[in-house]
Amino acid sequence: MRQMRNALVGVALAALCTPGANAQMAVIDHANLAQTTLEASRALSQLQQLIAQYNQLVATYQMLTSPTDILSMATGLSVPSLQNPLPTTNLLPGMLTGQTAASGAGVSFYNQSHIYTPTDGSVAGNQLIASGYAIANIQGLASTNLSSIQQRLALLSGLASALSGATSITQVNAINGRIALESNYVQAQQAQAQNLMVMAAEQEASQRQQAQEEHAREASAIAAQYKAAAQ
C-alpha cells in the first residue's frame, strides 16, 4: 500500500512539473464586453419607452371610457317639483277661472288681498269670488315658477364646479350634456311663464266679458219689466 501511495504521489509531482500542464487563466475580451453592455442599455431604454407608452395608452383609455354618474351631481336639480313646478294641465282651467279655490302658493296671495266675500249668491257676487280665486292662483303659479327658476340657477353652480374638476373627456361631455339639459328646463319654464301671462290676460278679458254680459242681462230684464208694466 505504501508503495502504491508513493507511486501516485510521484505521478502527481511529475504532472505538475510537466510544461504546459498548469491551469490557464481566463482572458477578458474588453471590446465584446463593451458591445454587450451597450446592447443591454439600449434594450433597457426601449423597455422603458414601451412602459411609458403603455401607461399613456391606459390613461387615454381611462379618459375616454371613465363612467360618469351625472345624476349624483347637483342632486337638488332632480326634484320633480323643481323640474316641472306647475300643476298638470287638467287642473289649470279651474285654477285660472276661479272655479277652484286658491291653493298652494295662491293661498298666501289670496289672504293678503282678500277683503270681503259676497254671500248673496248672485251672479255678480259669484263672479267676484271667482275673480279673487283666479287672481290669487295666477299669482301663486307665477311665484312658484319663478322660485323654481331661481333655485335651478343657484344649483347649476354645482355642475360648474364638477366641470372644472372633471378628469376625463367622458366626464366633460357628460357634464356639458347635463348643463344643456338643465338649460332646456329653464327655457321650458320661461315658456310656461309666458304662456301663463297670456292665459292670465285672456282670463281678465273673459271676466270683463262676463261683467258686460251680466250688465246686458240686467238691462234686458229691466227693459222687459218696464215693457210689461206699460202694457
ChimeraX commands (.cxc) that place a marker at each C-alpha (Angstrom):
marker #1 position 0.00,0.00,0.00 radius 0.5
marker #1 position 2.79,2.34,0.87 radius 0.5
marker #1 position 4.49,1.64,-2.45 radius 0.5
marker #1 position 1.26,2.37,-4.35 radius 0.5
marker #1 position 0.73,5.67,-2.48 radius 0.5
marker #1 position 4.28,6.71,-3.17 radius 0.5
marker #1 position 3.78,5.88,-6.84 radius 0.5
marker #1 position 0.66,8.06,-7.07 radius 0.5
marker #1 position 2.42,10.97,-5.39 radius 0.5
marker #1 position 5.23,10.61,-7.86 radius 0.5
marker #1 position 2.88,10.67,-10.83 radius 0.5
marker #1 position 1.17,13.81,-9.47 radius 0.5
marker #1 position 4.50,15.58,-8.98 radius 0.5
marker #1 position 5.55,14.66,-12.48 radius 0.5
marker #1 position 2.33,16.07,-13.90 radius 0.5
marker #1 position 2.81,19.32,-12.07 radius 0.5
marker #1 position 6.30,19.69,-13.34 radius 0.5
marker #1 position 5.38,18.97,-16.95 radius 0.5
marker #1 position 5.45,22.20,-19.12 radius 0.5
marker #1 position 2.01,23.35,-20.35 radius 0.5
marker #1 position 0.19,21.39,-17.68 radius 0.5
marker #1 position -0.51,24.45,-15.47 radius 0.5
marker #1 position -4.15,25.75,-15.27 radius 0.5
marker #1 position -4.95,28.51,-17.84 radius 0.5
marker #1 position -6.07,31.99,-16.67 radius 0.5
marker #1 position -9.30,33.46,-18.19 radius 0.5
marker #1 position -8.76,36.01,-20.93 radius 0.5
marker #1 position -11.25,39.03,-20.91 radius 0.5
marker #1 position -12.48,40.41,-24.29 radius 0.5
marker #1 position -13.00,44.08,-23.43 radius 0.5
marker #1 position -14.47,45.02,-26.84 radius 0.5
marker #1 position -17.06,42.25,-26.68 radius 0.5
marker #1 position -17.99,43.19,-23.11 radius 0.5
marker #1 position -18.48,46.85,-24.07 radius 0.5
marker #1 position -20.72,45.86,-27.01 radius 0.5
marker #1 position -22.81,43.60,-24.81 radius 0.5
marker #1 position -23.20,46.35,-22.20 radius 0.5
marker #1 position -24.27,48.87,-24.88 radius 0.5
marker #1 position -26.87,46.48,-26.27 radius 0.5
marker #1 position -28.27,45.84,-22.79 radius 0.5
marker #1 position -28.52,49.59,-22.18 radius 0.5
marker #1 position -30.39,50.07,-25.47 radius 0.5
marker #1 position -32.78,47.23,-24.63 radius 0.5
marker #1 position -33.47,48.76,-21.21 radius 0.5
marker #1 position -34.17,52.16,-22.77 radius 0.5
marker #1 position -36.58,50.61,-25.29 radius 0.5
marker #1 position -38.32,48.75,-22.49 radius 0.5
marker #1 position -38.73,51.97,-20.52 radius 0.5
marker #1 position -40.20,53.68,-23.59 radius 0.5
marker #1 position -42.65,50.84,-24.08 radius 0.5
marker #1 position -43.73,51.07,-20.44 radius 0.5
marker #1 position -44.28,54.85,-20.79 radius 0.5
marker #1 position -46.30,54.33,-23.98 radius 0.5
marker #1 position -48.39,51.67,-22.30 radius 0.5
marker #1 position -49.10,53.91,-19.31 radius 0.5
marker #1 position -50.09,56.73,-21.66 radius 0.5
marker #1 position -52.46,54.41,-23.53 radius 0.5
marker #1 position -54.03,53.30,-20.26 radius 0.5
marker #1 position -54.51,56.93,-19.17 radius 0.5
marker #1 position -56.04,57.83,-22.54 radius 0.5
marker #1 position -58.38,54.84,-22.36 radius 0.5
marker #1 position -59.50,55.85,-18.89 radius 0.5
marker #1 position -60.09,59.42,-20.03 radius 0.5
marker #1 position -62.27,58.18,-22.89 radius 0.5
marker #1 position -64.19,55.48,-21.06 radius 0.5
marker #1 position -64.37,56.58,-17.41 radius 0.5
marker #1 position -68.05,56.28,-16.39 radius 0.5
marker #1 position -69.78,59.38,-15.04 radius 0.5
marker #1 position -72.88,59.36,-12.83 radius 0.5
marker #1 position -74.40,62.74,-13.72 radius 0.5
marker #1 position -77.47,62.10,-11.58 radius 0.5
marker #1 position -75.31,62.23,-8.45 radius 0.5
marker #1 position -74.21,65.76,-9.38 radius 0.5
marker #1 position -76.36,68.58,-8.01 radius 0.5
marker #1 position -78.99,66.13,-6.75 radius 0.5
marker #1 position -81.33,69.00,-5.91 radius 0.5
marker #1 position -81.94,69.51,-9.61 radius 0.5
marker #1 position -83.61,66.10,-9.86 radius 0.5
marker #1 position -86.54,67.02,-7.61 radius 0.5
marker #1 position -89.75,66.59,-9.68 radius 0.5
marker #1 position -91.32,69.76,-8.25 radius 0.5
marker #1 position -88.28,71.69,-9.46 radius 0.5
marker #1 position -88.22,70.13,-12.91 radius 0.5
marker #1 position -91.90,70.99,-13.51 radius 0.5
marker #1 position -93.32,73.28,-10.80 radius 0.5
marker #1 position -96.68,73.95,-12.49 radius 0.5
marker #1 position -99.70,71.68,-11.94 radius 0.5
marker #1 position -100.97,69.36,-14.66 radius 0.5
marker #1 position -102.88,70.99,-17.49 radius 0.5
marker #1 position -106.21,69.45,-16.44 radius 0.5
marker #1 position -106.05,71.47,-13.19 radius 0.5
marker #1 position -105.20,74.81,-14.79 radius 0.5
marker #1 position -108.66,75.73,-16.17 radius 0.5
marker #1 position -110.29,75.56,-12.76 radius 0.5
marker #1 position -107.46,77.50,-11.13 radius 0.5
marker #1 position -107.33,80.23,-13.79 radius 0.5
marker #1 position -111.08,80.71,-13.99 radius 0.5
marker #1 position -111.52,80.78,-10.23 radius 0.5
marker #1 position -113.76,77.73,-10.19 radius 0.5
marker #1 position -111.12,76.19,-7.93 radius 0.5
marker #1 position -110.38,77.89,-4.61 radius 0.5
marker #1 position -106.95,79.35,-4.05 radius 0.5
marker #1 position -104.39,76.61,-3.44 radius 0.5
marker #1 position -100.64,76.20,-2.97 radius 0.5
marker #1 position -98.77,79.48,-3.07 radius 0.5
marker #1 position -102.03,81.16,-4.17 radius 0.5
marker #1 position -103.44,80.87,-0.64 radius 0.5
marker #1 position -100.90,83.37,0.68 radius 0.5
marker #1 position -101.71,85.88,-2.07 radius 0.5
marker #1 position -105.45,85.40,-1.54 radius 0.5
marker #1 position -105.18,86.01,2.20 radius 0.5
marker #1 position -103.09,89.13,1.65 radius 0.5
marker #1 position -105.52,90.77,-0.77 radius 0.5
marker #1 position -108.92,89.39,0.26 radius 0.5
marker #1 position -111.30,91.81,2.00 radius 0.5
marker #1 position -114.86,90.59,1.58 radius 0.5
marker #1 position -116.75,87.54,0.31 radius 0.5
marker #1 position -120.24,88.15,-1.12 radius 0.5
marker #1 position -122.89,85.87,0.39 radius 0.5
marker #1 position -125.98,86.83,-1.61 radius 0.5
marker #1 position -125.44,84.07,-4.19 radius 0.5
marker #1 position -125.93,86.50,-7.07 radius 0.5
marker #1 position -124.17,86.13,-10.39 radius 0.5
marker #1 position -122.14,89.26,-9.73 radius 0.5
marker #1 position -121.22,88.00,-6.27 radius 0.5
marker #1 position -120.13,84.61,-7.60 radius 0.5
marker #1 position -118.08,86.30,-10.30 radius 0.5
marker #1 position -116.39,88.45,-7.69 radius 0.5
marker #1 position -115.46,85.36,-5.65 radius 0.5
marker #1 position -114.17,83.51,-8.73 radius 0.5
marker #1 position -112.15,86.53,-9.78 radius 0.5
marker #1 position -110.44,86.67,-6.38 radius 0.5
marker #1 position -109.56,82.97,-6.57 radius 0.5
marker #1 position -108.29,83.27,-10.16 radius 0.5
marker #1 position -106.04,86.24,-9.41 radius 0.5
marker #1 position -104.57,84.55,-6.34 radius 0.5
marker #1 position -103.99,81.27,-8.20 radius 0.5
marker #1 position -102.27,83.06,-11.08 radius 0.5
marker #1 position -100.03,84.93,-8.65 radius 0.5
marker #1 position -99.23,81.69,-6.87 radius 0.5
marker #1 position -98.37,79.86,-10.09 radius 0.5
marker #1 position -96.15,82.69,-11.28 radius 0.5
marker #1 position -94.39,82.86,-7.91 radius 0.5
marker #1 position -93.82,79.09,-7.81 radius 0.5
marker #1 position -92.44,79.07,-11.34 radius 0.5
marker #1 position -90.10,81.99,-10.65 radius 0.5
marker #1 position -88.88,80.40,-7.42 radius 0.5
marker #1 position -88.15,77.17,-9.31 radius 0.5
marker #1 position -86.08,79.01,-11.91 radius 0.5
marker #1 position -84.11,80.80,-9.21 radius 0.5
marker #1 position -83.40,77.54,-7.36 radius 0.5
marker #1 position -82.31,75.84,-10.57 radius 0.5
marker #1 position -79.93,78.67,-11.47 radius 0.5
marker #1 position -78.43,78.54,-7.97 radius 0.5
marker #1 position -77.88,74.77,-8.17 radius 0.5
marker #1 position -76.23,74.99,-11.59 radius 0.5
marker #1 position -73.09,76.25,-9.87 radius 0.5
marker #1 position -72.63,72.68,-8.60 radius 0.5
marker #1 position -72.40,71.42,-12.16 radius 0.5
marker #1 position -69.94,74.19,-12.98 radius 0.5
marker #1 position -67.73,73.02,-10.11 radius 0.5
marker #1 position -68.00,69.42,-11.28 radius 0.5
marker #1 position -66.99,70.51,-14.77 radius 0.5
marker #1 position -63.90,72.31,-13.52 radius 0.5
marker #1 position -62.87,69.17,-11.62 radius 0.5
marker #1 position -63.54,66.72,-14.46 radius 0.5
marker #1 position -60.68,64.31,-15.13 radius 0.5
marker #1 position -61.79,62.70,-18.37 radius 0.5
marker #1 position -63.30,63.58,-21.72 radius 0.5
marker #1 position -66.26,61.39,-20.87 radius 0.5
marker #1 position -66.93,63.36,-17.71 radius 0.5
marker #1 position -66.64,66.68,-19.52 radius 0.5
marker #1 position -69.08,65.56,-22.21 radius 0.5
marker #1 position -71.49,64.13,-19.65 radius 0.5
marker #1 position -71.50,67.28,-17.51 radius 0.5
marker #1 position -71.89,69.51,-20.57 radius 0.5
marker #1 position -74.86,67.38,-21.58 radius 0.5
marker #1 position -76.37,67.75,-18.11 radius 0.5
marker #1 position -75.88,71.53,-18.20 radius 0.5
marker #1 position -77.58,71.66,-21.61 radius 0.5
marker #1 position -80.46,69.61,-20.22 radius 0.5
marker #1 position -80.88,71.94,-17.27 radius 0.5
marker #1 position -80.77,74.91,-19.63 radius 0.5
marker #1 position -83.65,73.33,-21.55 radius 0.5
marker #1 position -85.58,73.04,-18.29 radius 0.5
marker #1 position -85.08,76.75,-17.63 radius 0.5
marker #1 position -86.18,77.65,-21.14 radius 0.5
marker #1 position -89.25,75.44,-20.78 radius 0.5
marker #1 position -90.17,77.14,-17.52 radius 0.5
marker #1 position -89.70,80.55,-19.12 radius 0.5
marker #1 position -92.05,79.46,-21.89 radius 0.5
marker #1 position -94.52,78.27,-19.24 radius 0.5
marker #1 position -94.31,81.68,-17.56 radius 0.5
marker #1 position -95.04,83.42,-20.86 radius 0.5
marker #1 position -97.99,81.12,-21.54 radius 0.5
marker #1 position -99.24,81.78,-18.03 radius 0.5
marker #1 position -99.15,85.53,-18.71 radius 0.5
marker #1 position -101.18,85.01,-21.88 radius 0.5
marker #1 position -103.73,82.87,-20.05 radius 0.5
marker #1 position -103.97,85.43,-17.26 radius 0.5
marker #1 position -104.58,88.23,-19.75 radius 0.5
marker #1 position -107.24,86.15,-21.51 radius 0.5
marker #1 position -108.85,85.33,-18.17 radius 0.5
marker #1 position -109.02,89.04,-17.37 radius 0.5
marker #1 position -110.64,89.67,-20.75 radius 0.5
marker #1 position -113.07,86.83,-20.09 radius 0.5
marker #1 position -114.05,88.36,-16.74 radius 0.5
marker #1 position -114.70,91.72,-18.41 radius 0.5
marker #1 position -116.81,89.95,-20.99 radius 0.5
marker #1 position -118.79,88.20,-18.25 radius 0.5
marker #1 position -119.37,91.51,-16.46 radius 0.5
marker #1 position -120.60,93.12,-19.68 radius 0.5
marker #1 position -122.88,90.18,-20.35 radius 0.5
marker #1 position -124.28,90.45,-16.82 radius 0.5
marker #1 position -124.94,94.18,-17.29 radius 0.5
marker #1 position -126.61,93.42,-20.59 radius 0.5
marker #1 position -128.75,90.71,-18.97 radius 0.5
marker #1 position -129.80,93.04,-16.16 radius 0.5
marker #1 position -130.58,95.82,-18.62 radius 0.5
marker #1 position -132.63,93.41,-20.72 radius 0.5
marker #1 position -134.53,92.23,-17.63 radius 0.5
marker #1 position -135.27,95.81,-16.55 radius 0.5
marker #1 position -136.43,96.71,-20.07 radius 0.5
marker #1 position -138.72,93.69,-20.11 radius 0.5
marker #1 position -140.22,94.74,-16.76 radius 0.5
marker #1 position -140.91,98.30,-18.00 radius 0.5
marker #1 position -142.44,96.89,-21.16 radius 0.5
marker #1 position -144.69,94.56,-19.22 radius 0.5
marker #1 position -145.71,97.40,-16.86 radius 0.5
marker #1 position -146.53,99.68,-19.79 radius 0.5
marker #1 position -148.90,97.15,-21.26 radius 0.5
marker link #1:1,2 radius 0.2
marker link #1:2,3 radius 0.2
marker link #1:3,4 radius 0.2
marker link #1:4,5 radius 0.2
marker link #1:5,6 radius 0.2
marker link #1:6,7 radius 0.2
marker link #1:7,8 radius 0.2
marker link #1:8,9 radius 0.2
marker link #1:9,10 radius 0.2
marker link #1:10,11 radius 0.2
marker link #1:11,12 radius 0.2
marker link #1:12,13 radius 0.2
marker link #1:13,14 radius 0.2
marker link #1:14,15 radius 0.2
marker link #1:15,16 radius 0.2
marker link #1:16,17 radius 0.2
marker link #1:17,18 radius 0.2
marker link #1:18,19 radius 0.2
marker link #1:19,20 radius 0.2
marker link #1:20,21 radius 0.2
marker link #1:21,22 radius 0.2
marker link #1:22,23 radius 0.2
marker link #1:23,24 radius 0.2
marker link #1:24,25 radius 0.2
marker link #1:25,26 radius 0.2
marker link #1:26,27 radius 0.2
marker link #1:27,28 radius 0.2
marker link #1:28,29 radius 0.2
marker link #1:29,30 radius 0.2
marker link #1:30,31 radius 0.2
marker link #1:31,32 radius 0.2
marker link #1:32,33 radius 0.2
marker link #1:33,34 radius 0.2
marker link #1:34,35 radius 0.2
marker link #1:35,36 radius 0.2
marker link #1:36,37 radius 0.2
marker link #1:37,38 radius 0.2
marker link #1:38,39 radius 0.2
marker link #1:39,40 radius 0.2
marker link #1:40,41 radius 0.2
marker link #1:41,42 radius 0.2
marker link #1:42,43 radius 0.2
marker link #1:43,44 radius 0.2
marker link #1:44,45 radius 0.2
marker link #1:45,46 radius 0.2
marker link #1:46,47 radius 0.2
marker link #1:47,48 radius 0.2
marker link #1:48,49 radius 0.2
marker link #1:49,50 radius 0.2
marker link #1:50,51 radius 0.2
marker link #1:51,52 radius 0.2
marker link #1:52,53 radius 0.2
marker link #1:53,54 radius 0.2
marker link #1:54,55 radius 0.2
marker link #1:55,56 radius 0.2
marker link #1:56,57 radius 0.2
marker link #1:57,58 radius 0.2
marker link #1:58,59 radius 0.2
marker link #1:59,60 radius 0.2
marker link #1:60,61 radius 0.2
marker link #1:61,62 radius 0.2
marker link #1:62,63 radius 0.2
marker link #1:63,64 radius 0.2
marker link #1:64,65 radius 0.2
marker link #1:65,66 radius 0.2
marker link #1:66,67 radius 0.2
marker link #1:67,68 radius 0.2
marker link #1:68,69 radius 0.2
marker link #1:69,70 radius 0.2
marker link #1:70,71 radius 0.2
marker link #1:71,72 radius 0.2
marker link #1:72,73 radius 0.2
marker link #1:73,74 radius 0.2
marker link #1:74,75 radius 0.2
marker link #1:75,76 radius 0.2
marker link #1:76,77 radius 0.2
marker link #1:77,78 radius 0.2
marker link #1:78,79 radius 0.2
marker link #1:79,80 radius 0.2
marker link #1:80,81 radius 0.2
marker link #1:81,82 radius 0.2
marker link #1:82,83 radius 0.2
marker link #1:83,84 radius 0.2
marker link #1:84,85 radius 0.2
marker link #1:85,86 radius 0.2
marker link #1:86,87 radius 0.2
marker link #1:87,88 radius 0.2
marker link #1:88,89 radius 0.2
marker link #1:89,90 radius 0.2
marker link #1:90,91 radius 0.2
marker link #1:91,92 radius 0.2
marker link #1:92,93 radius 0.2
marker link #1:93,94 radius 0.2
marker link #1:94,95 radius 0.2
marker link #1:95,96 radius 0.2
marker link #1:96,97 radius 0.2
marker link #1:97,98 radius 0.2
marker link #1:98,99 radius 0.2
marker link #1:99,100 radius 0.2
marker link #1:100,101 radius 0.2
marker link #1:101,102 radius 0.2
marker link #1:102,103 radius 0.2
marker link #1:103,104 radius 0.2
marker link #1:104,105 radius 0.2
marker link #1:105,106 radius 0.2
marker link #1:106,107 radius 0.2
marker link #1:107,108 radius 0.2
marker link #1:108,109 radius 0.2
marker link #1:109,110 radius 0.2
marker link #1:110,111 radius 0.2
marker link #1:111,112 radius 0.2
marker link #1:112,113 radius 0.2
marker link #1:113,114 radius 0.2
marker link #1:114,115 radius 0.2
marker link #1:115,116 radius 0.2
marker link #1:116,117 radius 0.2
marker link #1:117,118 radius 0.2
marker link #1:118,119 radius 0.2
marker link #1:119,120 radius 0.2
marker link #1:120,121 radius 0.2
marker link #1:121,122 radius 0.2
marker link #1:122,123 radius 0.2
marker link #1:123,124 radius 0.2
marker link #1:124,125 radius 0.2
marker link #1:125,126 radius 0.2
marker link #1:126,127 radius 0.2
marker link #1:127,128 radius 0.2
marker link #1:128,129 radius 0.2
marker link #1:129,130 radius 0.2
marker link #1:130,131 radius 0.2
marker link #1:131,132 radius 0.2
marker link #1:132,133 radius 0.2
marker link #1:133,134 radius 0.2
marker link #1:134,135 radius 0.2
marker link #1:135,136 radius 0.2
marker link #1:136,137 radius 0.2
marker link #1:137,138 radius 0.2
marker link #1:138,139 radius 0.2
marker link #1:139,140 radius 0.2
marker link #1:140,141 radius 0.2
marker link #1:141,142 radius 0.2
marker link #1:142,143 radius 0.2
marker link #1:143,144 radius 0.2
marker link #1:144,145 radius 0.2
marker link #1:145,146 radius 0.2
marker link #1:146,147 radius 0.2
marker link #1:147,148 radius 0.2
marker link #1:148,149 radius 0.2
marker link #1:149,150 radius 0.2
marker link #1:150,151 radius 0.2
marker link #1:151,152 radius 0.2
marker link #1:152,153 radius 0.2
marker link #1:153,154 radius 0.2
marker link #1:154,155 radius 0.2
marker link #1:155,156 radius 0.2
marker link #1:156,157 radius 0.2
marker link #1:157,158 radius 0.2
marker link #1:158,159 radius 0.2
marker link #1:159,160 radius 0.2
marker link #1:160,161 radius 0.2
marker link #1:161,162 radius 0.2
marker link #1:162,163 radius 0.2
marker link #1:163,164 radius 0.2
marker link #1:164,165 radius 0.2
marker link #1:165,166 radius 0.2
marker link #1:166,167 radius 0.2
marker link #1:167,168 radius 0.2
marker link #1:168,169 radius 0.2
marker link #1:169,170 radius 0.2
marker link #1:170,171 radius 0.2
marker link #1:171,172 radius 0.2
marker link #1:172,173 radius 0.2
marker link #1:173,174 radius 0.2
marker link #1:174,175 radius 0.2
marker link #1:175,176 radius 0.2
marker link #1:176,177 radius 0.2
marker link #1:177,178 radius 0.2
marker link #1:178,179 radius 0.2
marker link #1:179,180 radius 0.2
marker link #1:180,181 radius 0.2
marker link #1:181,182 radius 0.2
marker link #1:182,183 radius 0.2
marker link #1:183,184 radius 0.2
marker link #1:184,185 radius 0.2
marker link #1:185,186 radius 0.2
marker link #1:186,187 radius 0.2
marker link #1:187,188 radius 0.2
marker link #1:188,189 radius 0.2
marker link #1:189,190 radius 0.2
marker link #1:190,191 radius 0.2
marker link #1:191,192 radius 0.2
marker link #1:192,193 radius 0.2
marker link #1:193,194 radius 0.2
marker link #1:194,195 radius 0.2
marker link #1:195,196 radius 0.2
marker link #1:196,197 radius 0.2
marker link #1:197,198 radius 0.2
marker link #1:198,199 radius 0.2
marker link #1:199,200 radius 0.2
marker link #1:200,201 radius 0.2
marker link #1:201,202 radius 0.2
marker link #1:202,203 radius 0.2
marker link #1:203,204 radius 0.2
marker link #1:204,205 radius 0.2
marker link #1:205,206 radius 0.2
marker link #1:206,207 radius 0.2
marker link #1:207,208 radius 0.2
marker link #1:208,209 radius 0.2
marker link #1:209,210 radius 0.2
marker link #1:210,211 radius 0.2
marker link #1:211,212 radius 0.2
marker link #1:212,213 radius 0.2
marker link #1:213,214 radius 0.2
marker link #1:214,215 radius 0.2
marker link #1:215,216 radius 0.2
marker link #1:216,217 radius 0.2
marker link #1:217,218 radius 0.2
marker link #1:218,219 radius 0.2
marker link #1:219,220 radius 0.2
marker link #1:220,221 radius 0.2
marker link #1:221,222 radius 0.2
marker link #1:222,223 radius 0.2
marker link #1:223,224 radius 0.2
marker link #1:224,225 radius 0.2
marker link #1:225,226 radius 0.2
marker link #1:226,227 radius 0.2
marker link #1:227,228 radius 0.2
marker link #1:228,229 radius 0.2
marker link #1:229,230 radius 0.2
marker link #1:230,231 radius 0.2
view
